[in-house]
Amino acid sequence: MAFEKNPDKSDAASVPATELGLPNPIQPNAQEAPRLGSVDTEREAYERGVEDGKRARMQENPFPDGSSQAKAYEHGYLDGQKTEMRQD
């Protein structure tokens, strides 16, 4: 059985990713990914958000915008509000 050539594919040779400035997908990355925040710091941010949510005192989020700690604080704040509403 003969296969027909796919008209969407060209005969051009493929270019290795490394020649295009991309990392080699086969070998592990030589550079370690930067840590965005430790789990303990996120847990502390979440717990602080819960306490602020229970007290209904939302100040400006004390953590840097877009950080994992800021996100944890916001989730904690909302969970704290829910907890406080259930107790009423």
N, C-alpha and C positions, 0 to 999 in steps of 0.2 A: 504494500500500500504506500503510495507516494503522498507526501505532504505538500500542500500548496504554500507558497510563500505568502506571508502576511504583508499586504501592501502598506500597512501603517508603520512597519519597521524598516529602518534604513540599513544599508550595508555598512555604514560607517562603524569603525571600531569604537568600543566604549572607552571612555576616559576614566582613569582611576580617580576616586574621590579626592585623594591627596593632591593631585595636580590641579584640582579646582579650589583648593584651599579648605577642603572639608576634612574632618577627622576620618581616619581609617575605621570603617564600621566593623571590621573583623577583629582588630586588636583593641584591648581595653584602653580607655582614655588615660593618658599619662598624667594629666592634671586632675587633681581631686576637686570635686565640685565644692564651691564655697558653702559653708554652713550659714543658714539664714537665721538660726536661733535655736537654742537648746529646748528640749521638751520641758525642762524645769521652768524656764523663763516663760514659755507659753502657758504652762499650768498656772504660774503665778499671775500672769496677765488675766487669764480666765477667771481665777478666783477673785481677783480685784474687781473685775467687771461684775461678777455675781453680787459682791458686797455693795457696790455702787448701785446696781439695779434694784436691790432690795430696799435701799434707802431712797431710791428715786432721785438721786443726785447726779445727773449726767453733766459732767463737765466735758471739756474737749478731751478727746481720746489722748491719753498721755503717751502713747507709743507712736513711733514714726509711721506716717501714712504708707499703706501698702505692705507693712511688715506682718509677719505671722503673729507677732504679739498683739498688734492692733486688731487683727481679725479675731484672735482668741478673746481679747477684752470685749469686743462688740458682742460676740456670742455669749460670753458670760453675763454681760449686762442684760441682754434680752432674756436669758434664762433666769436671772435674778428677778426681773420684773414679773415673769410668769409665776415664779415661786411665791412672790409677795401677793399677787392677785389671787392665788388659790387659798391663801391663808385668810383673806378678808371675808 
